[in-house]
Amino acid sequence: PDLSGYEKYGLGNVKYNISRIHVTAVEFPSASISLIPGTGIKLVIGNASLTIDMNWNIRTWMFKDTGRSTVYISKVFVTAIFSTPLDNTGHTSVSLTSCRTTSGDIDIKLNGKS
């Protein structure tokens, strides 16, 4: 979905809109799944990265600008634990028990008129 809103800075508001958000690349160079006896499944993703492209525009009382942006997020690490209990009918269900995510670097390139 598109993101829009405003932030108050100094003498006025900065209105922004971010649209056409597309994830263009995802890499999982290191991923593993293991069973945890009596608990469920552990998923570990290491050193992942993703690239996101989007349109943006901002407007203040002094100026306005629009453009494209590319966001590159790298050194992403995820550890997730899923429980796998049996439901009332004897079928296995899956639910997320815990999740920890960290990211190392975020590189933002803005291309606009100004």
N, CA, C and O of each residue as an XYZ file, in Angstrom:
456
protein
N       0.828     -1.208      0.000
C       0.000      0.000      0.000
C       0.861      1.257      0.000
O       2.021      1.233      0.411
N       0.279      2.339     -0.463
C       0.960      3.631     -0.457
C       1.063      4.147      0.975
O       0.248      3.800      1.830
N       2.068      4.974      1.225
C       2.257      5.609      2.525
C       2.162      7.110      2.341
O       2.760      7.656      1.414
N       1.423      7.788      3.203
C       1.359      9.242      3.134
C       1.129      9.794      4.527
O       0.641      9.103      5.421
N       1.493     11.059      4.688
C       1.315     11.705      5.977
C       2.061     13.012      6.014
O       2.432     13.564      4.979
N       2.278     13.504      7.223
C       3.060     14.724      7.367
C       3.838     14.680      8.665
O       3.460     14.011      9.627
N       4.924     15.406      8.659
C       5.776     15.552      9.831
C       5.958     17.037     10.078
O       6.071     17.817      9.132
N       5.988     17.433     11.332
C       6.161     18.835     11.685
C       7.637     19.126     11.923
O       8.271     18.499     12.772
N       8.177     20.070     11.178
C       9.566     20.481     11.304
C       9.647     21.988     11.379
O       9.154     22.677     10.486
N      10.257     22.514     12.423
C      10.521     23.946     12.523
C       9.321     24.824     12.242
O       8.393     24.903     13.047
N       9.343     25.486     11.089
C       8.323     26.470     10.755
C       7.096     25.902     10.053
O       6.158     26.651      9.777
N       7.070     24.622      9.758
C       5.904     24.111      9.043
C       5.891     22.606      8.943
O       6.711     21.905      9.536
N       4.937     22.137      8.175
C       4.764     20.708      7.980
C       5.403     20.259      6.677
O       5.450     21.008      5.702
N       5.892     19.036      6.673
C       6.374     18.400      5.462
C       5.381     17.287      5.143
O       5.266     16.310      5.883
N       4.667     17.450      4.029
C       3.732     16.415      3.590
C       4.468     15.483      2.639
O       5.241     15.929      1.792
N       4.217     14.172      2.789
C       4.906     13.215      1.938
C       3.940     12.150      1.447
O       2.906     11.883      2.059
N       4.311     11.555      0.330
C       3.569     10.426     -0.218
C       4.585      9.481     -0.862
O       5.431      9.903     -1.650
N       4.486      8.202     -0.514
C       5.328      7.173     -1.104
C       4.397      6.184     -1.785
O       3.513      5.617     -1.142
N       4.592      5.972     -3.086
C       3.664      5.129     -3.846
C       4.425      4.169     -4.753
O       5.640      4.276     -4.921
N       3.692      3.243     -5.325
C       4.250      2.226     -6.225
C       5.446      1.518     -5.605
O       6.510      1.413     -6.216
N       5.255      1.039     -4.398
C       6.314      0.351     -3.668
C       6.412     -1.081     -4.199
O       5.442     -1.837     -4.153
N       7.596     -1.441     -4.705
C       7.816     -2.774     -5.272
C       9.109     -3.369     -4.728
O      10.163     -2.736     -4.773
N       9.017     -4.574     -4.220
C      10.226     -5.317     -3.852
C      10.757     -5.922     -5.144
O      10.092     -6.750     -5.766
N      11.958     -5.507     -5.548
C      12.505     -5.935     -6.838
C      13.543     -7.043     -6.729
O      13.850     -7.704     -7.721
N      14.089     -7.252     -5.528
C      15.069     -8.330     -5.350
C      15.099     -8.759     -3.892
O      14.997     -7.932     -2.985
N      15.239    -10.064     -3.679
C      15.392    -10.639     -2.343
C      16.446    -11.733     -2.439
O      16.399    -12.571     -3.341
N      17.389    -11.726     -1.517
C      18.436    -12.758     -1.511
C      18.550    -13.367     -0.120
O      18.607    -12.653      0.881
N      18.581    -14.705     -0.073
C      18.781    -15.459      1.157
C      20.023    -16.336      0.991
O      19.894    -17.534      0.738
N      21.222    -15.766      1.127
C      22.425    -16.570      0.910
C      22.646    -17.642      1.975
O      23.342    -18.627      1.731
N      22.064    -17.454      3.139
C      22.233    -18.431      4.214
C      20.895    -18.613      4.921
O      20.402    -17.698      5.580
N      20.318    -19.792      4.779
C      19.047    -20.086      5.449
C      19.055    -21.537      5.905
O      19.572    -22.417      5.217
N      18.472    -21.771      7.083
C      18.388    -23.138      7.580
C      17.094    -23.336      8.355
O      16.553    -22.403      8.949
N      16.619    -24.556      8.334
C      15.435    -24.947      9.085
C      15.825    -26.153      9.926
O      16.443    -27.094      9.426
N      15.459    -26.122     11.212
C      15.751    -27.263     12.082
C      14.540    -27.551     12.957
O      13.729    -26.668     13.236
N      14.436    -28.789     13.378
C      13.359    -29.198     14.265
C      13.790    -29.010     15.711
O      14.928    -29.314     16.070
N      12.882    -28.510     16.541
C      13.124    -28.364     17.973
C      12.192    -29.363     18.658
O      10.980    -29.154     18.682
N      12.736    -30.439     19.210
C      11.890    -31.479     19.807
C      10.925    -30.914     20.855
O      11.329    -30.170     21.749
N       9.650    -31.278     20.730
C       8.631    -30.844     21.677
C       8.163    -29.421     21.491
O       7.259    -28.979     22.200
N       8.751    -28.686     20.555
C       8.389    -27.283     20.354
C       7.889    -27.021     18.946
O       6.758    -26.571     18.762
N       8.722    -27.299     17.948
C       8.327    -27.011     16.579
C       9.501    -26.858     15.650
O      10.365    -27.731     15.564
N       9.526    -25.741     14.954
C      10.492    -25.515     13.880
C      11.226    -24.198     14.121
O      10.625    -23.200     14.519
N      12.538    -24.214     13.871
C      13.345    -22.999     13.962
C      13.841    -22.646     12.568
O      14.440    -23.477     11.886
N      13.590    -21.415     12.150
C      14.038    -20.896     10.857
C      15.080    -19.823     11.123
O      14.828    -18.886     11.880
N      16.243    -19.952     10.508
C      17.304    -18.953     10.647
C      17.706    -18.490      9.253
O      18.064    -19.301      8.399
N      17.643    -17.187      9.033
C      18.073    -16.579      7.771
C      19.203    -15.626      8.110
O      19.054    -14.755      8.966
N      20.339    -15.791      7.434
C      21.498    -14.963      7.721
C      21.963    -14.182      6.511
O      21.974    -14.688      5.389
N      22.346    -12.942      6.759
C      22.925    -12.071      5.741
C      22.034    -11.897      4.512
O      22.525    -11.866      3.384
N      20.748    -11.786      4.729
C      19.798    -11.577      3.627
C      19.826    -10.113      3.190
O      20.337     -9.244      3.897
N      19.266     -9.867      2.012
C      19.164     -8.490      1.516
C      17.914     -8.346      0.662
O      17.388     -9.324      0.131
N      17.451     -7.113      0.541
C      16.338     -6.849     -0.364
C      16.445     -5.452     -0.933
O      17.016     -4.551     -0.319
N      15.885     -5.291     -2.116
C      15.871     -4.010     -2.820
C      14.421     -3.619     -3.068
O      13.611     -4.432     -3.513
N      14.106     -2.355     -2.773
C      12.744     -1.838     -2.919
C      12.804     -0.571     -3.761
O      13.594      0.329     -3.476
N      11.973     -0.496     -4.796
C      11.840      0.713     -5.612
C      10.502      1.369     -5.304
O       9.524      0.688     -4.994
N      10.463      2.704     -5.391
C       9.224      3.428     -5.100
C       9.255      4.821     -5.703
O      10.318      5.342     -6.040
N       8.079      5.417     -5.834
C       7.931      6.827     -6.182
C       7.730      7.602     -4.884
O       7.208      7.058     -3.911
N       8.141      8.869     -4.864
C       7.928      9.692     -3.682
C       7.646     11.126     -4.093
O       8.045     11.563     -5.173
N       6.957     11.853     -3.229
C       6.837     13.295     -3.383
C       6.709     13.929     -2.007
O       6.123     13.356     -1.089
N       7.269     15.118     -1.889
C       7.178     15.891     -0.652
C       6.751     17.308     -0.992
O       6.979     17.803     -2.096
N       6.123     17.948     -0.007
C       5.658     19.322     -0.202
C       5.765     20.060      1.133
O       5.323     19.564      2.170
N       6.356     21.245      1.085
C       6.399     22.141      2.237
C       5.851     23.484      1.779
O       5.480     23.645      0.617
N       5.801     24.430      2.678
C       5.328     25.756      2.291
C       6.331     26.449      1.373
O       5.970     27.408      0.690
N       7.591     25.985      1.340
C       8.619     26.617      0.507
C       8.843     25.922     -0.833
O       9.142     26.590     -1.823
N       8.707     24.602     -0.887
C       9.014     23.888     -2.124
C       8.284     22.561     -2.164
O       7.722     22.093     -1.174
N       8.317     21.969     -3.359
C       7.809     20.611     -3.531
C       8.743     19.886     -4.482
O       9.404     20.506     -5.316
N       8.792     18.564     -4.352
C       9.666     17.776     -5.202
C       9.081     16.373     -5.328
O       8.371     15.902     -4.439
N       9.383     15.719     -6.431
C       8.950     14.346     -6.676
C      10.112     13.572     -7.277
O      11.064     14.162     -7.788
N      10.028     12.261     -7.215
C      11.071     11.457     -7.825
C      10.887      9.976     -7.570
O       9.831      9.516     -7.135
N      11.956      9.243     -7.856
C      12.007      7.800     -7.632
C      13.050      7.530     -6.555
O      13.954      8.335     -6.333
N      12.914      6.400     -5.898
C      13.866      6.038     -4.867
C      14.115      4.542     -4.908
O      13.225      3.753     -5.227
N      15.342      4.169     -4.577
C      15.702      2.763     -4.412
C      16.269      2.604     -3.012
O      17.165      3.344     -2.607
N      15.742      1.633     -2.277
C      16.201      1.339     -0.924
C      16.809     -0.054     -0.947
O      16.165     -1.015     -1.367
N      18.052     -0.159     -0.492
C      18.747     -1.445     -0.419
C      19.009     -1.737      1.050
O      19.720     -0.986      1.718
N      18.440     -2.826      1.555
C      18.617     -3.230      2.945
C      19.457     -4.502      2.944
O      19.109     -5.484      2.287
N      20.568     -4.478      3.685
C      21.461     -5.641      3.693
C      21.814     -6.038      5.122
O      21.479     -5.349      6.086
N      22.498     -7.166      5.222
C      22.882     -7.730      6.517
C      21.656     -7.946      7.405
O      21.657     -7.606      8.588
N      20.609     -8.521      6.803
C      19.374     -8.812      7.527
C      19.479    -10.225      8.115
O      19.809    -11.180      7.412
N      19.195    -10.335      9.400
C      19.224    -11.615     10.093
C      17.869    -11.847     10.740
O      17.337    -10.967     11.416
N      17.311    -13.039     10.531
C      15.994    -13.389     11.074
C      16.099    -14.735     11.776
O      16.658    -15.687     11.231
N      15.565    -14.806     12.974
C      15.402    -16.082     13.678
C      13.940    -16.173     14.084
O      13.438    -15.308     14.801
N      13.257    -17.217     13.631
C      11.837    -17.395     13.936
C      11.607    -18.800     14.478
O      12.180    -19.775     13.991
N      10.768    -18.880     15.484
C      10.373    -20.162     16.067
C       8.879    -20.345     15.805
O       8.069    -19.475     16.126
N       8.531    -21.483     15.221
C       7.136    -21.821     14.949
C       6.749    -23.019     15.806
O       7.462    -24.021     15.842
N       5.615    -22.912     16.497
C       5.112    -24.084     17.221
C       4.224    -24.872     16.263
O       3.597    -24.313     15.364
N       4.186    -26.178     16.480
C       3.427    -27.051     15.570
C       2.552    -28.027     16.359
O       2.726    -29.242     16.260
N       1.612    -27.490     17.141
C       0.751    -28.392     17.916
C      -0.332    -29.026     17.043
O      -0.614    -28.566     15.936
N      -0.915    -30.070     17.560
C      -2.069    -30.689     16.899
C      -3.327    -29.961     17.346
O      -3.471    -29.623     18.521
N      -4.249    -29.716     16.397
C      -5.518    -29.106     16.765
C      -6.494    -30.185     17.247
O      -6.115    -31.349     17.369
N      -7.732    -29.810     17.518
C      -8.736    -30.735     18.057
C      -9.045    -31.901     17.130
O      -9.497    -32.953     17.584
N      -8.805    -31.724     15.847
C      -9.104    -32.782     14.881
C      -7.885    -33.662     14.598
O      -7.973    -34.604     13.810
N      -6.756    -33.364     15.231
C      -5.550    -34.150     15.026
C      -4.656    -33.644     13.915
O      -3.628    -34.253     13.621
N      -5.033    -32.533     13.290
C      -4.204    -31.939     12.243
C      -3.182    -30.996     12.869
O      -3.440    -30.363     13.893
N      -2.037    -30.920     12.240
C      -0.987    -30.021     12.724
C      -1.321    -28.587     12.339
O      -1.694    -28.301     11.201
N      -1.180    -27.698     13.304
C      -1.319    -26.270     13.008
C       0.050    -25.622     13.204
O       0.910    -26.166     13.897
N       0.238    -24.482     12.602
C       1.513    -23.774     12.698
C       1.238    -22.350     13.172
O       0.382    -21.660     12.618
N       1.967    -21.914     14.200
C       1.845    -20.530     14.642
C       3.225    -19.998     15.021
O       4.084    -20.736     15.502
N       3.411    -18.725     14.796
C       4.681    -18.072     15.100
C       4.769    -17.837     16.601
O       3.917    -17.164     17.182
N       5.797    -18.392     17.226
C       5.993    -18.252     18.668
C       6.883    -17.059     18.988
O       6.595    -16.288     19.903
N       7.970    -16.912     18.227
C       8.859    -15.769     18.434
C       9.565    -15.440     17.128
O       9.743    -16.293     16.259
N       9.960    -14.176     17.018
C      10.670    -13.729     15.815
C      11.595    -12.582     16.202
O      11.189    -11.642     16.885
N      12.827    -12.673     15.762
C      13.805    -11.612     16.004
C      14.454    -11.268     14.669
O      14.935    -12.143     13.950
N      14.456     -9.981     14.353
C      15.020     -9.514     13.086
C      15.940     -8.333     13.348
O      15.606     -7.431     14.115
N      17.099     -8.346     12.706
C      18.005     -7.200     12.757
C      18.478     -6.901     11.338
O      18.561     -7.794     10.495
N      18.785     -5.637     11.092
C      19.354     -5.267      9.793
C      20.586     -4.412     10.046
O      20.631     -3.625     10.992
N      21.577     -4.579      9.192
C      22.837     -3.883      9.380
C      22.943     -2.575      8.631
O      23.282     -1.547      9.216
N      22.655     -2.604      7.336
C      22.848     -1.419      6.504
C      21.592     -1.108      5.707
O      20.910     -2.006      5.214
N      21.301      0.180      5.591
C      20.217      0.646      4.726
C      20.788      1.762      3.855
O      21.285      2.766      4.364
N      20.714      1.576      2.537
C      21.213      2.560      1.583
C      20.016      3.086      0.811
O      19.282      2.313      0.195
N      19.814      4.414      0.842
C      18.670      5.042      0.169
C      19.194      5.972     -0.911
O      19.992      6.868     -0.639
N      18.741      5.753     -2.133
C      19.100      6.644     -3.242
C      17.842      7.365     -3.689
O      16.856      6.736     -4.072
N      17.885      8.699     -3.635
C      16.742      9.526     -4.049
C      17.083     10.192     -5.372
O      18.141     10.805     -5.511
N      16.200     10.073     -6.324
C      16.335     10.765     -7.599
C      15.124     11.674     -7.740
O      13.988     11.207     -7.812
N      15.380     12.984     -7.780
C      14.288     13.940     -7.878
C      14.672     15.101     -8.759
O      15.753     15.123     -9.348
N      13.778     16.065     -8.847
C      14.019     17.238     -9.683
C      15.001     18.199     -9.046
O      15.786     18.839     -9.747
N      14.970     18.312     -7.713
C      15.842     19.275     -7.029
C      17.219     18.709     -6.797
O      18.078     19.387     -6.234
